Amino acid sequence: MQPMKTLAALLALATLFQAPSALAQGDDFPRRAVRMISPNAPGSSNDTLGRILGAKLGEILGQQVIIENQAGASGLIAMESFKNGQPDGYTILLASPAGMSIAPLLQKRVTYDPLNDFQFVSLVAAQPNMLVVTPSLPVKTVQELIDYCRARPGQVNMASAGPGSQSHLAGTMLLLAGNFTSVHVPYKGGGPSVASVMSGESQWTLTPASAVAGPVRSGRLRALAQSLTQRTPLLEGVPTLAETLPGFSYSAWVGVLVPKGTPKPVADKLRAALLKTMALPEVKEGFGRQGAEVVTDTPEEFREMVRTEIENMRKVVKAADLKVD
């Protein structure tokens, strides 16, 4: 009996030593709920996208995905806490340009490196900006707007939701790409800035499409173009800015990150589940209602997109003469 007991003990010991290896390979992932950190406030567009995504991702993973809002400081609060999260796959982050490519350029006390302190999983959505003008403006194309502004220096107003806002940065990028000028008129938020264009107080803005889709449909604004690289069914009949200004692309986006050091098998399982989720018709429809188009890519493509955006934003921040806080 002694040899049998010894053999049993050795087998048990071998199993014990294999267990961490199996866990490291993510064989039993996930065993519990997954936490998705949202840097946005409840009810915001990105938060809504996260909840649509989380509900279906949880079904595919077989575990609940719990949304945790950590809003504030342009995404810095969420990004900084996430940087120190456990790299086990049970905490993921819904990233966006605010925390990844804008705050690091406009905030002095950023304690993370957006390119090197996280692992990229995939983009999940792109949210186009739309170039709109007041209906009384005698322009119907991007080139006509550029020519109109060039002929009237200092007389045409570009509205934005405030210094450093998406509409300010997008509009400045358009000014640089088109080599023309407009008077920047900052408002306190997207609503007032859009209202100023509807009333004719300002002549144009380049702002999130979801904020102006209604006024465009009702004729209170005229849409000239949108900022995705290709035309989209979300904005049927609206050309891209790149059709006039080749290479132009500046849209909001949402993507998923995991903490640096997350085992590759775990990250791969999350990515596979994420891709299945984004392919669901109900997810595409839900995102569409929020003015977002489903977009996925590889971790390498996602990281390179952020790197390129940071470089582009650095030029825009300098051109807009924005000061670091």
N, C-alpha and C positions, 0 to 999 in steps of 0.2 A: 504493500500500500504506500510505502514511503516514496518510491519513485513516481507513482501516480500523483501524490500530493505535490511533489516537487515540480512535476510537469505542469500541473494546474496553476501553481503559483507563478511559474515562468510565463505561462500564457496570459495570466491576469496582468502581470507586470508589463508584458509586451503591449497589451491592449491599452494600458494606462499611458505608456509612452507614445502610442500612436494617436491618442485622442487629440492632443494639442495640434499635431500635424494635420489631422482631419479638419479640425476647426479652422486652422490657418488657411486651409484650402477652400473653406466656405462650404463644405459638403452639406451642412445642416442649416445654412443661412437661407431665410431668416427664421429665428426661433421665437421672436417676439415683435412687438410693434416697432415701426420705423418712424423716427421723428423728422419732419420736414420743416426746417427753419425758413420763415418768410420775412425778408427785411422790410416788408410793407405793412401798412395798417390794414386791419380787417375791413373788407368791403371795397378795397382798391382793386383796380383792374388786375394787377399782378397777383394779388391775394386770391382773387376769384379764379384765375388760371390755375394757381396752385391747388385749390380745392377740387377743381375738376380733375386735374391730373392725379392728385392724391387718392381720391376715391377709387379710381379705376386701377391705379398702380397697386393699391392695397389688395384689390381682388386678384390681380395676377400674381402678386407675391404670396398671397395666402395669409397676410398679416395686415393689421390696420396701419394706415399711414396717418399720423397725427400732425396737424399743422400747428406750429408754434410761431406766433407773430412776435418779432423783435424789431419793431419799427423805430426810426429815429436817426438823426445825424447822417442823412443821405445814405443809409445802409451800413454805416461804419459800425454801429452797435452789433448788428447781426454778424457782420464779417469778422470782427475781432473776436467775438465769443466762439464762432465756428472754427476759427483757426486753431484753437486749443481743444477742439472736440476729440473724442475717442475715435481713432481710425478703425472702426469695426463694421462700418456699413449701416449702423443703426441711427446715424444722424446724417442727413443730407441737407443741402442748401439750395434754395431757388434764387439763383444769381441774376443780376441785371446790370445794365451799364452804370447805374447810379453808384454802386459800390465797387465795381470792377474797373471802370475806365474813366470815371469823372471825379469821384471823391479823392482818389490818389493824386490827382493833379491840382485839386482846389483846397485840400485840407492839409495842414502842416503835420498834424499828429496822427498820421496813419501808421499803424503798427504791423501792417501785413503787406506782403508783396503779392499782388493779384495774379501774377504769372507763375510764381514758384512756391507759394505756401498752400496750394490746394491741388487736388487731382480733378481733372476735367472729365465729365462723363458724356454729356451731349447737350447741344442746344435742344430746346423743345418748341420754341415759338419765335416768330418775328412779328413785330407790330409796326406797320408802316407809318411814316409821317405823311401828311398830305399838304401840298402847296395849294393854298386857297387865296382868292382875292375878293375884294368887295365887288358885287355885281355891276356897279356903275363904272368900274375901271375898264377902259376900252382894250383889254387884252384877253386872248383866249388860249395862248400857248406860253410855254416857259420862255421861249426866245422873245416873244413879244413883250413879256414882263421885263426881261433883261434890257431890251432896247428902250422901253418906256422909262425905266429908271436911269439909264445912261443919259437920256436926253433931258432929264429933270433932276440934276444933282441937288440933294438937300431938300427935295420936295415930296419924296415918297417915303411913307412910314412903314417900317417892319415891326409888327407887334410880337411880343413874347410874354411868357408867363413869369418873367423876372430874370435878373442876371444869373447866368449859370444854369438856367432851366433847359430842358430838352429843346424847346422851341427856339430859345436863344442860340444854343449851340448849333442846332440844325440850320437855322437861318444864316448864321455866320458862315457855316460851311458852304452854303449855297452862294453867298456873296463872293467867297474866295474862288469857288469853282467857276462861277459865271463872270468873274472880274467886273463886278458892278457894285454900286453902293446904295444904301438906303439908311434912313435915320432910324436907329433902334429905339423903340418906345417900350420900356418894360412895364408890365402891369403886375398886380398882386394876384397871380394865379392864372390858370389856363382859361377859366370862364370869362373873366373880364377882358383878356386879350382877344379871345375869339369874338366877343361882343363888339369890341372896338372895330374889328374888320367888317362885321355885319353892318354896323352903323356908318361906316365910311370914315371914322375918325382915324383909323389906320388903313393902309391899302392892301397889305398882305401878311400872311404868316405861314410858317412851315411847322405844323404841330401834329400831335398824334391823330391819326385818321379817325379813331373812335370818338374823338371830341368834336369833330366837324361833319361826320357823316350825315347826321340829321339835318343841319342847316344846308348842306349841299343838296340833299334830296328835296328840300322845300324851296330851293331857289334863293335862299338868303345869303349863300356863298357860292362862288364859282370855283370848281376844282380844276387845276391846271395839270397836276402830276402827283405821283406818289413815289416814295423813296426806296421801295424794294428794287432788287436788280432785275426782276421780271414782272410782267403784268400779272395780276392776281384776280381770281373770281370774286374775292372780297370787295374789290373796288372795280367792278366791271366797267370797261370802257375808259378807265383813267390811265393814261400813259405813264411810263416811268420817267424820272428825272434824267436817268442815264441815257435815254433816247436823245436828249438834247445835249447833256453834259456827260460824255462817255466816262464810265468808271464811278460816277457819283452813287454813293450808297451810304445812307445814315438812317437806320431804323432802330427802334427799340427792340430788345430781344430778351428772352428768358432762357436760362439754362440750368443744368443740375451739376453741382459739385459734391465731392466727398472730401473729408479731411486727408491731408497728405499722410501717406503711410498706410492707407487702406489696402489690405491684401488684394492683389490683382484678381484672384478668382471671385472675391466678394464684389469688387467693382464691376467685373464682367457680368455677374449675375444681375446686379442692379441695372446695368446698361441693357441687357437682353430684355428684362422686364419692362424697362422704360420704352424701348423701341416697340414692343408689342402694344404697350398702352397708347403710344402716339399714333399707331396705325388704326385704332378703333374709330369707326365712323362717328360714334357719339362724342368722342373727345374732339375730333376735328370740328364737328358742328358746334360744340360748346365753346371752343376757342374762337371759332368764326363769329359767334355772337358777341365776343369781347373785342372784335377787330384784330384778331391774331391769326396768323397762318402757321400751321404746324410745320416745323423745320427740324430735322435731325442731322447730325454729322458725327464724325469720329472725334475722340478726345483730342487728337492732334490738330484736327481742323478747328475745333472749338478754341483751343489755346491760341492758335495762330490768328484767328479772327480777333480775339481780345487784344493780342499784341499789336496787330495792325490798327485797331481802333484807338488804342492808347496813343500810338504815334500820331494818328490823324487828329485826335483831340488835343494833343499838346500844341499843334499848330493853330487850332481853332481858339484855344484858351488864350494864346498869345495875341492872335488877331483881334479877339474880343476885349483885350486888355483886362481880363479878369484877374483879380488879386487873390493870392492864397491866404485863407483865413488861419 
